[in-house]
Amino acid sequence: QVKLDVTLGDLTKIGKSQKYTLSVDVEGGKLVVLKKQKDSQEDWNTFTHDKIRQLIKSQRVQNKLGIVFEK
């Protein structure tokens, strides 16, 4: 899993880091963000490449990624 700091225009704003699973469809230009809920349900969102403004890789924490989405 990748720890994700997210600034989201399309999702509910998250106040702290959360654990997500990322899936990338390179040919289709899509990023799928999957979050497991406490009650064993999964919540997922799909973003196209044109909605992603910036990817920020943490230099201190290897599995931490920041993503800035277009509003």
Secondary structure as UniProt FT lines:
FT   STRAND          2..7
FT   STRAND          18..25
FT   TURN            26..29
FT   STRAND          30..36
FT   TURN            38..39
FT   STRAND          42..48
FT   HELIX           49..51
FT   STRAND          52..57
FT   TURN            62..63
FT   STRAND          64..69
//
